[in-house]
Amino acid sequence: MTSRPEGRPGGRREGHRLRGRLRRTLLAGAVAAAVVLPVSAAASPAVPAPVPAAVGEREPLPAVYAAHRAGLAEAARMAADAGRPGRATRLHAMEAGGAAQFLAFDGRGSGRAVEVFGDLARADRIAVLVPGSDTTLDTYQRFREGASALHARLSADHPRPAVVAWLGYETPGTVSTTVLTAGRADEAAARLGPFLSRLARLAAPGARMSLLCHSYGTVVCARTATGSAVTDVVLYGSPGTGADSAAGLPTAARVWAGRGGSDWIGNVPHVRLGLVGFGTDPVDPAFGARPFRAGRGGHSDYLKPGTESLDSLAGIVLGTADGGAGRAGAAQEVPRA
């Protein structure tokens, strides 16, 4: 019996089998990296809530804030009446004793909320935070804490900063198939782009705006046309963006990337197979983003007080960060304002 030469049908079939096995291995790794993570809040049944307040774009900010605080209070009351004390308690906490400033609030389903920290009308340095998976009204407090910590850090070095926590889309669940595709991100980007334009009109003339994107939020930002008001787009804790390079993003802003030393997302395969996965790792020098020092923290630590990553992000927002050469996330000094 003669041996089968290379290139014959049997050899090709073996090559197809090997490639198929590689694809399955990569996908299994991506799924496993997602499902082994702790989930802080499971999907909850529908909770009754009022229709969001209808507020005109020309309304003064105090009136906008008051209208959405009223909607928030009503949503808390309806949740309590429906036997959902946990949701009601979390909504009451969001009111911040009547001091919360919401540009938008929708208590229906997993919820939407856009909250302002600082005096937006006077702000000349604005950071817009875009969250990743599992961010809902039931987990909102952790998102708010990060926004508050960033505002405090900015305020230590600058007199007129504002931070906007933008939960303007239905985030995917960490344990779900939606977190592996860009469907939710495409929907979110269609809302985020116009919001950024509106935000620029609300802020002080010539305000510098930065878009800070975490985890799946980096997929959102990578699809968002930012307009001229956004000077910096920052990707951290990213699974990839779906773009091969920073030059492929729909923005003229400077693009930054960083990852904490203990962030599990570094173990997720940065591959894209059809509609699944997000391709090139933004901290890879080949992506072309400016690196920033992200410290040793984990996936949820970037905005924690006292961290290197928080200092770095503040420096980018204030325009004092050094975008020198080096691997994203590697040790670099970031000047403080």
Backbone hydrogen bonds, N-H to C=O, Kabsch-Sander energy under -0.5 kcal/mol:
donor,donor_aa,acceptor,acceptor_aa,energy
8,R,5,P,-1.4
11,G,8,R,-0.9
12,R,8,R,-1.9
13,R,9,P,-2.6
14,E,10,G,-2.0
15,G,11,G,-2.1
16,H,12,R,-2.5
17,R,13,R,-2.3
18,L,14,E,-2.3
19,R,15,G,-2.5
20,G,16,H,-2.6
21,R,17,R,-2.3
22,L,18,L,-2.2
23,R,19,R,-2.4
24,R,20,G,-2.4
25,T,21,R,-2.3
26,L,22,L,-2.6
27,L,23,R,-2.6
28,A,24,R,-2.5
29,G,25,T,-2.2
30,A,26,L,-2.1
31,V,27,L,-2.7
32,A,28,A,-2.9
33,A,29,G,-2.4
34,A,30,A,-1.2
35,V,31,V,-2.8
36,V,32,A,-1.8
37,L,34,A,-1.3
40,S,38,P,-0.5
55,V,53,A,-0.8
59,E,56,G,-1.6
63,A,60,P,-0.7
64,V,60,P,-1.9
65,Y,61,L,-2.9
66,A,62,P,-2.2
67,A,63,A,-2.3
68,H,64,V,-2.0
69,R,65,Y,-2.2
70,A,66,A,-2.0
71,G,67,A,-1.8
72,L,68,H,-2.2
73,A,69,R,-2.5
74,E,70,A,-2.2
75,A,71,G,-2.2
76,A,72,L,-2.1
77,R,73,A,-2.1
78,M,74,E,-2.5
79,A,75,A,-2.2
80,A,76,A,-2.1
81,D,77,R,-2.4
82,A,78,M,-1.5
83,G,80,A,-1.6
84,R,79,A,-2.7
88,A,84,R,-2.3
89,T,85,P,-2.6
90,R,86,G,-2.1
91,L,87,R,-2.4
92,H,88,A,-2.3
93,A,89,T,-2.0
94,M,90,R,-1.4
95,E,91,L,-0.9
95,E,92,H,-0.8
96,A,93,A,-1.3
98,G,95,E,-1.1
99,A,95,E,-0.6
99,A,96,A,-1.5
100,A,95,E,-1.9
102,F,100,A,-0.5
103,L,101,Q,-0.5
103,L,114,V,-3.0
104,A,114,V,-1.2
106,D,112,R,-2.6
109,G,47,V,-0.6
111,G,108,R,-1.6
112,R,106,D,-2.2
113,A,167,L,-2.4
114,V,104,A,-2.4
115,E,165,A,-2.0
116,V,101,Q,-3.4
117,F,163,V,-3.0
118,G,116,V,-0.5
119,D,161,P,-0.5
120,L,118,G,-1.0
122,R,119,D,-0.9
123,A,119,D,-1.2
124,D,160,R,-2.2
125,R,160,R,-1.2
126,I,208,R,-2.9
127,A,162,A,-2.2
128,V,210,S,-2.8
129,L,127,A,-0.6
129,L,164,V,-3.0
130,V,212,L,-2.6
134,D,172,P,-2.3
135,T,132,G,-0.8
136,T,134,D,-0.8
137,L,110,S,-2.6
139,T,136,T,-0.9
142,R,139,T,-1.0
143,F,139,T,-0.8
144,R,140,Y,-2.8
145,E,141,Q,-2.5
146,G,142,R,-1.5
147,A,143,F,-2.0
148,S,144,R,-2.8
149,A,145,E,-2.4
150,L,146,G,-2.2
151,H,147,A,-2.2
152,A,148,S,-2.4
153,R,149,A,-2.2
154,L,150,L,-2.7
155,S,151,H,-2.6
156,A,152,A,-1.2
157,D,154,L,-1.5
158,H,154,L,-1.4
162,A,125,R,-2.2
163,V,117,F,-2.3
164,V,127,A,-3.1
165,A,115,E,-2.8
165,A,163,V,-0.5
166,W,129,L,-2.3
166,W,164,V,-0.8
167,L,113,A,-2.7
167,L,165,A,-1.0
168,G,166,W,-0.9
171,T,135,T,-0.6
171,T,169,Y,-1.0
176,S,174,T,-1.1
180,L,177,T,-1.6
181,T,178,T,-1.1
186,D,182,A,-2.6
187,E,183,G,-1.7
188,A,184,R,-2.3
189,A,185,A,-2.8
190,A,186,D,-1.5
191,R,187,E,-0.6
191,R,188,A,-1.2
192,L,188,A,-2.7
193,G,189,A,-2.0
195,F,191,R,-1.7
196,L,192,L,-2.4
197,S,193,G,-1.5
198,R,194,P,-2.1
199,L,195,F,-2.9
200,A,196,L,-2.0
201,R,197,S,-1.0
202,L,198,R,-1.3
203,A,199,L,-1.6
204,A,120,L,-0.5
204,A,123,A,-1.4
207,A,204,A,-1.8
208,R,124,D,-2.6
209,M,207,A,-0.5
209,M,229,A,-1.2
210,S,126,I,-2.9
211,L,232,D,-2.9
212,L,128,V,-3.0
212,L,210,S,-0.6
213,C,211,L,-0.6
213,C,234,V,-3.0
214,H,130,V,-2.3
215,S,236,Y,-2.1
217,G,214,H,-2.7
218,T,215,S,-2.1
219,V,216,Y,-1.0
220,V,216,Y,-1.3
221,C,217,G,-2.5
222,A,218,T,-1.8
223,R,220,V,-1.6
224,T,221,C,-1.3
225,A,223,R,-0.5
226,T,224,T,-0.8
226,T,250,P,-1.1
230,V,227,G,-0.7
231,T,209,M,-2.7
231,T,229,A,-0.6
232,D,209,M,-1.1
233,V,254,R,-3.1
234,V,211,L,-3.2
235,L,256,W,-2.4
236,Y,213,C,-2.3
236,Y,234,V,-0.5
237,G,258,G,-1.2
241,T,278,F,-0.7
241,T,280,T,-0.6
242,G,278,F,-2.5
246,A,287,F,-3.3
248,G,245,S,-1.4
249,L,246,A,-1.7
251,T,249,L,-2.1
254,R,231,T,-2.5
256,W,233,V,-2.8
257,A,290,R,-2.4
258,G,235,L,-1.8
261,G,295,G,-1.7
262,S,297,G,-2.0
263,D,260,G,-1.5
264,W,262,S,-0.5
266,G,263,D,-1.7
267,N,264,W,-2.4
268,V,265,I,-1.4
271,V,269,P,-1.6
273,L,276,V,-2.9
274,G,272,R,-0.5
276,V,273,L,-1.8
277,G,180,L,-3.0
278,F,271,V,-0.6
279,G,271,V,-1.5
284,D,281,D,-1.9
287,F,284,D,-2.4
288,G,284,D,-0.6
288,G,285,P,-0.9
290,R,255,V,-3.3
292,F,257,A,-1.2
294,A,292,F,-0.5
297,G,294,A,-0.5
301,D,298,G,-1.6
304,K,301,D,-1.7
307,T,304,K,-1.6
311,D,307,T,-1.8
312,S,308,E,-2.5
313,L,309,S,-2.7
314,A,310,L,-2.4
315,G,311,D,-2.2
316,I,312,S,-2.0
317,V,313,L,-2.2
318,L,314,A,-2.5
319,G,315,G,-0.9
320,T,315,G,-2.6
321,A,315,G,-1.4
323,G,321,A,-0.7
328,A,283,V,-0.9
329,G,292,F,-1.0
330,A,327,R,-2.5
